[in-house]
Amino acid sequence: MALSMIVLLVPVFLLVVFYRFLGNEQPPTVDTTEVYGSVQRAGQFELLKPQGLPEHWHIASATFTDGVLRIGITAPDDGAMQLVESAKPTDILVADVVAKGAKPAGTVTVNGVEWQRYTDTRPGEQALVQVSGNRTIIVVGRASEAQLNQLAGSLRA
């Protein structure tokens, strides 16, 4: 039986080695067309989309449920972020996405727009929150401050 397992594991091991050796480690990028269309049809808030992100950044997930848009984004060096947009009240959205009882820890200006910084988030994460009209935007994740700022700065209508 052990010999049978070895015979099966050798080709699997070789496939994994060749896959990694050929540089196919990048995650797939999700098509956000349908999700963005759903947000626009709902008409609850003005949609902002990340545009002009660097080559190795990927949109890994996109959902629009119960009036909350969530876009998962991966960046180099294990950067994992989430962009959240909604017309829900800011305090409720921050408690759900950032952390219950989270408080602002100062501000940062990105491309002329002021964002609230949150550092009392879940362990290893930090967040930026911006309120504009009836829309709250949150950029949160396990990423460097520069990556969070870059994602926040990439948002366009």
HELIX and SHEET records of a PDB file:
HELIX    1   1 ALA A    2  PHE A   21  1                                  20    
HELIX    2   2 THR A   33  ALA A   42  1                                  10    
HELIX    3   3 THR A   90  VAL A   97  1                                   8    
HELIX    4   4 GLU A  145  GLY A  153  1                                   9    
SHEET    1   A 2 LYS A  49  PRO A  50  0                                        
SHEET    2   A 2 LEU A 155  ARG A 156 -1                                        
SHEET    1   B 7 HIS A  58  THR A  65  0                                        
SHEET    2   B 7 VAL A  68  ALA A  75 -1                                        
SHEET    3   B 7 GLY A  79  SER A  86 -1                                        
SHEET    4   B 7 ARG A 135  ARG A 142 -1                                        
SHEET    5   B 7 GLN A 126  SER A 132 -1                                        
SHEET    6   B 7 VAL A 113  TYR A 118 -1                                        
SHEET    7   B 7 THR A 107  VAL A 110 -1                                        
END                                                                             
